Amino acid sequence: MAERVKIAVFISGTGTNLAALLYASRLEGCPYEIALVASNITDAGGLELARAEGIATFTHSHRGHSREEHDAAMEAAVEDAGAQLIVLAGYMRILSDAFVARWQGRILNIHPSLLPKYKGLDTFARAIEAGDSHAGSSVHIVTPELDAGEVLAQIRVAILPGDTPETLAERVKHAEHQLYPRALTDFVARGTDPDALLDKVRGIALALPETHERESHGSPGFRVGTEKSGKYFAHFLNQHHGSQHIAVLVKTDGMDELINLVETQPETYFKPAYYGASGWVGLILNREGVDWNHVGEWLGRSWRSVAPQRITKLLDAADSF
């Protein structure tokens, strides 16, 4: 079994979602493990559960500290534990923008509404007052804007006649315990799932002007130009020729650049079999912390290197304004 991704869970209360995440992590095949449970409340109930199950804990009261000071202490504990992702499970503190920026795309939260509806507090009361047929919960990526990051998964819960915010909250809590472990598992797995990675590459590549997809040597490839005369600017490889890498191949300026990239950044680049002789470099996707903006920049550069001048001239003219 592949090495599991280490998770730090932040809590402020009893830890019912923590319990759901923890016991799911003990099931065979789960791709994550909880390396740390951290809290801003020194006697939070979830800490006792974590200790009983042999998980490291950390507490740091937010009282008497600035938000940045408190976040720095929590972050240091996460790094000491070797955690690669942070999962908020009833954590009642808003993280500083700088903290979120440093962990961009690696902090998850669960919010008790069907986002984008009802960001913030009192979500069940607002759903009942609005006459909604369903409430629910959403797992999303944390961004500086409150409850505004990419929604990864949702679960709907019917609102019954006579429901109060309290009775509705109790049913949604049960649903959350099913949702959060599944959403976290899917999120962790998509970093190594060839289909998910191909979908990301496909979305970026086909958003470039006059592009289309065509298989090349048994693998997906992306071309610019007409179906008849188009040229390849990217290839997607899934552990090609025995390699462990899932990668997108892009065109370099030549062998000097390719060799320099591979020698100085072997965790990011490799020289692919067959394609490497022609100056294609492999940009590794099944690794921690892939910067998809960086992937997009490489795809754009590779596209431009083979795109017809009639297209690039138009883009250059547009960029000059």
LINVEN-V13851 format. One record per pair of residues at least 12 apart in sequence whose C-alpha atoms are under 10 Angstrom apart, sorted by the first residue. I is the first residue (numbers start at 1). J is the second residue. Records with the same first field share a line. If there is no record, write none. Layout:
# LINVEN-V13851
I: J + J
This chain:
# LINVEN-V13851
1: 28 + 29 + 30 + 31
2: 29 + 31
3: 31 + 32 + 33
4: 25 + 29 + 30 + 31 + 32 + 33 + 34 + 188 + 189
5: 30 + 31 + 32 + 33 + 34 + 35 + 82 + 83 + 84 + 85 + 185 + 188 + 189 + 288
6: 31 + 32 + 33 + 34 + 35 + 36 + 78 + 81 + 82 + 83 + 84 + 85 + 86 + 188
7: 32 + 33 + 34 + 35 + 36 + 37 + 78 + 81 + 82 + 83 + 84 + 85 + 86 + 87 + 106 + 107 + 184 + 188
8: 33 + 34 + 35 + 36 + 37 + 38 + 56 + 57 + 74 + 75 + 77 + 78 + 79 + 81 + 82 + 83 + 84 + 85 + 86 + 87 + 88 + 107
9: 21 + 22 + 34 + 35 + 36 + 37 + 38 + 39 + 57 + 78 + 83 + 85 + 86 + 87 + 88 + 89 + 90 + 91 + 107 + 108 + 109
10: 36 + 37 + 38 + 39 + 40 + 46 + 57 + 58 + 59 + 74 + 78 + 86 + 87 + 88 + 89 + 90 + 91 + 92 + 93 + 109
11: 37 + 38 + 39 + 40 + 41 + 44 + 45 + 46 + 47 + 59 + 87 + 88 + 89 + 90 + 91 + 92 + 93
12: 38 + 39 + 40 + 41 + 42 + 43 + 44 + 45 + 46 + 47 + 59 + 88 + 89 + 90 + 91 + 92 + 93
13: 39 + 40 + 41 + 42 + 43 + 44 + 45 + 46 + 47 + 89 + 90 + 91 + 92
14: 43 + 44 + 45 + 46 + 47 + 48 + 49 + 89 + 90
15: 37 + 44 + 45 + 46 + 47 + 48 + 49 + 50 + 89 + 90 + 91
16: 45 + 46 + 49 + 89 + 90 + 173 + 174 + 176 + 177
17: 46 + 88 + 89 + 90 + 110 + 173 + 174 + 176 + 177 + 178 + 179 + 180 + 181
18: 34 + 37 + 46 + 47 + 49 + 50 + 87 + 88 + 89 + 90 + 177 + 180 + 181
19: 46 + 49 + 50 + 89 + 177 + 181
20: 174 + 176 + 177 + 178 + 179 + 180 + 181
21: 33 + 34 + 87 + 89 + 177 + 178 + 179 + 180 + 181 + 182 + 184 + 185
22: 34 + 49 + 50 + 53 + 55 + 181
23: 53 + 181
24: 177 + 178 + 180 + 181 + 182 + 185
25: 181 + 185
29: 185
30: 181 + 182 + 184 + 185 + 186 + 188 + 189
31: 184 + 185 + 186 + 187 + 188 + 189
32: 84 + 85 + 181 + 184 + 185 + 188 + 189
33: 55 + 83
34: 50 + 55 + 56 + 81 + 83 + 85 + 86 + 87
35: 50 + 54 + 55 + 56 + 57 + 78 + 80 + 81 + 82 + 83 + 84
36: 50 + 51 + 54 + 55 + 56 + 57 + 58 + 77 + 78 + 79 + 80 + 81 + 82 + 83 + 86
37: 49 + 50 + 51 + 55 + 56 + 57 + 58 + 59 + 77 + 78 + 81 + 86 + 87 + 88 + 89
38: 50 + 56 + 57 + 58 + 59 + 60 + 74 + 75 + 77 + 78 + 88 + 91
39: 57 + 58 + 59 + 60 + 61 + 62 + 74 + 90 + 91 + 92 + 93
40: 58 + 59 + 60 + 61 + 62 + 63 + 70 + 71 + 74 + 91 + 92 + 93
41: 58 + 59 + 60 + 61 + 62 + 63 + 91 + 92
42: 58 + 59 + 60 + 61 + 62
43: 59
44: 59
46: 89
47: 59
56: 77 + 81
57: 77 + 81
58: 73 + 74 + 77 + 78
59: 73 + 74 + 77
60: 73 + 74 + 77
61: 73 + 74
62: 93
66: 96
67: 93 + 94 + 95 + 96 + 97 + 99
68: 95 + 96 + 97 + 98 + 99
69: 96
70: 95 + 96
71: 93 + 94 + 95 + 96 + 98 + 99 + 100
72: 96 + 99
74: 99
75: 99 + 102 + 103
84: 103 + 106 + 107 + 288 + 289
85: 103 + 105 + 106 + 107 + 108 + 184 + 188
86: 103 + 105 + 106 + 107 + 108 + 109 + 142
87: 106 + 107 + 108 + 109 + 110 + 141 + 142 + 180 + 184
88: 107 + 108 + 109 + 110 + 111 + 139 + 142
89: 108 + 109 + 110 + 111 + 180
90: 109 + 110 + 111
91: 109 + 110
94: 144 + 146
95: 142 + 143 + 144 + 146
96: 143 + 144
97: 143 + 144 + 145
98: 144
99: 143 + 144
100: 142 + 143 + 144
101: 142 + 143 + 144
103: 142 + 143 + 289
104: 141 + 142 + 143 + 144 + 289 + 291
105: 140 + 141 + 142 + 143 + 149 + 150 + 289 + 290 + 291
106: 141 + 142 + 143 + 187 + 188 + 289
107: 140 + 141 + 142 + 143 + 149
108: 139 + 140 + 141 + 142 + 143 + 149 + 150 + 151 + 152 + 180 + 183 + 184 + 187
109: 138 + 139 + 140 + 141 + 142 + 143 + 147 + 149 + 151 + 152 + 180 + 184
110: 137 + 138 + 139 + 140 + 141 + 142 + 147 + 151 + 152 + 153 + 154 + 176 + 179 + 180 + 183
111: 123 + 136 + 137 + 138 + 139 + 140 + 147 + 154 + 176
112: 124 + 135 + 136 + 137 + 138 + 139 + 154 + 155 + 169 + 172 + 173 + 176
113: 126 + 127 + 134 + 135 + 136 + 137 + 138 + 139 + 147 + 154 + 155 + 156 + 157 + 172
114: 127 + 134 + 135 + 136 + 137 + 138 + 139 + 151 + 153 + 154 + 155 + 156 + 157
115: 135 + 136 + 137 + 138 + 139 + 140 + 147 + 148 + 149 + 150 + 151 + 153 + 154
116: 138 + 147 + 148 + 149 + 150 + 151
117: 135 + 147
118: 135 + 147
119: 146 + 147 + 148
120: 146 + 147
122: 165
123: 135 + 136 + 137 + 165 + 169
124: 136 + 159 + 163 + 164 + 165 + 166 + 167 + 168 + 169 + 172
125: 163 + 164 + 165 + 166 + 168 + 169
126: 165
127: 159 + 165 + 168
128: 159 + 160 + 161 + 162 + 163 + 164 + 165 + 168
129: 164 + 165
131: 159
132: 158 + 159
133: 156 + 157 + 158 + 159 + 160 + 161
134: 155 + 156 + 157 + 158 + 159 + 160 + 168
135: 155 + 156 + 157 + 158 + 159 + 168 + 169 + 171 + 172
136: 154 + 155 + 156 + 157 + 158 + 159 + 168 + 169 + 171 + 172 + 173 + 175 + 176
137: 153 + 154 + 155 + 156 + 157 + 172 + 173 + 175 + 176 + 179 + 180
138: 150 + 151 + 152 + 153 + 154 + 155 + 156 + 176 + 179 + 180 + 183
139: 151 + 152 + 153 + 154 + 155 + 176 + 179 + 180 + 182 + 183 + 184
140: 152 + 153 + 154 + 183 + 184
141: 187
151: 183
152: 180 + 183 + 184 + 186 + 187
153: 179 + 180 + 182 + 183 + 184 + 186 + 187
154: 175 + 176 + 179 + 180 + 183
155: 172 + 175 + 176 + 178 + 179 + 180
156: 172 + 175 + 176
157: 169 + 171 + 172 + 173 + 174 + 175 + 176
158: 171 + 172
159: 171 + 172
190: 286
191: 285 + 286 + 287 + 288 + 289 + 290
192: 245 + 246 + 285 + 286 + 287 + 288
193: 238 + 246 + 285 + 286
194: 236 + 237 + 238 + 239 + 246 + 247 + 285 + 286
195: 238
197: 236 + 238 + 246 + 247 + 248 + 285 + 286
198: 220 + 236 + 237 + 238 + 246 + 247 + 248 + 285
200: 292 + 295 + 296
201: 222 + 234 + 235 + 236 + 247 + 248 + 285 + 292 + 295 + 296 + 299
202: 220 + 221 + 222 + 234 + 236
203: 296
204: 292 + 293 + 295 + 296 + 297 + 299 + 300
205: 221 + 222 + 223 + 224 + 233 + 234 + 295 + 296 + 299 + 300 + 303
206: 222 + 223 + 224
207: 300
208: 224 + 296 + 299 + 300 + 303 + 304
209: 224 + 225 + 303 + 307 + 311 + 312 + 315
210: 223 + 224 + 225 + 226 + 227 + 230 + 307 + 308 + 311
211: 223 + 224 + 225 + 226 + 227 + 230 + 231 + 232 + 233 + 303 + 307
212: 224 + 225 + 226 + 227 + 230 + 231 + 232
213: 227 + 232 + 234 + 235
214: 227 + 232 + 235
215: 235 + 236
216: 232 + 235 + 236
217: 235
218: 236 + 237 + 240
219: 235 + 236 + 237 + 238 + 240
220: 234 + 235 + 236 + 237 + 238 + 248
221: 233 + 234 + 235 + 236 + 237 + 248 + 249
222: 234 + 235 + 236 + 299 + 303
223: 235 + 303 + 306 + 307
224: 303 + 304 + 306 + 307 + 308 + 311
225: 306 + 307 + 308 + 311
226: 308
230: 306 + 307 + 308
231: 303 + 305 + 306 + 307 + 308
232: 250 + 251 + 302 + 303 + 306 + 307
233: 249 + 250 + 251 + 280 + 298 + 299 + 300 + 301 + 302 + 303 + 304 + 305 + 306 + 307
234: 248 + 249 + 250 + 251 + 280 + 281 + 282 + 298 + 299 + 300 + 302 + 303
235: 247 + 248 + 249 + 250 + 251 + 275 + 280 + 282
236: 248 + 249 + 250 + 282 + 283 + 285
237: 249 + 272 + 282 + 283 + 284 + 285
238: 285 + 286
240: 272 + 273 + 274
241: 272 + 273 + 274
242: 273
243: 272 + 273
244: 284 + 286
245: 269 + 270 + 272 + 282 + 283 + 284 + 285 + 286 + 287
246: 282 + 283 + 284 + 285 + 286 + 287
247: 268 + 269 + 270 + 272 + 281 + 282 + 283 + 284 + 285 + 286 + 287
248: 269 + 280 + 281 + 282 + 283 + 284 + 285 + 295 + 298 + 299
249: 269 + 270 + 271 + 272 + 275 + 276 + 279 + 280 + 281 + 282 + 283 + 284 + 298 + 299 + 302
250: 275 + 279 + 280 + 281 + 282 + 283 + 295 + 298 + 299 + 300 + 301 + 302 + 303 + 305
251: 275 + 276 + 278 + 279 + 280 + 281 + 282 + 298 + 299 + 301 + 302 + 303 + 304 + 305 + 306
252: 276 + 278 + 279 + 280 + 281 + 282 + 298 + 301 + 302 + 305
253: 279 + 280 + 302 + 305
254: 276 + 277 + 278 + 279 + 280 + 281
255: 271 + 276 + 277 + 278 + 279 + 280 + 281
256: 279
257: 279 + 281
258: 270 + 271 + 276 + 277 + 279 + 280 + 281 + 282
259: 271 + 276 + 279 + 281
261: 281 + 282 + 283
262: 281 + 282 + 283
266: 283 + 284
267: 283 + 284 + 287 + 288
268: 282 + 283 + 284 + 285 + 286 + 287 + 288 + 290
269: 281 + 282 + 283 + 284 + 285
270: 282 + 283 + 284
271: 283
280: 302
283: 295 + 298
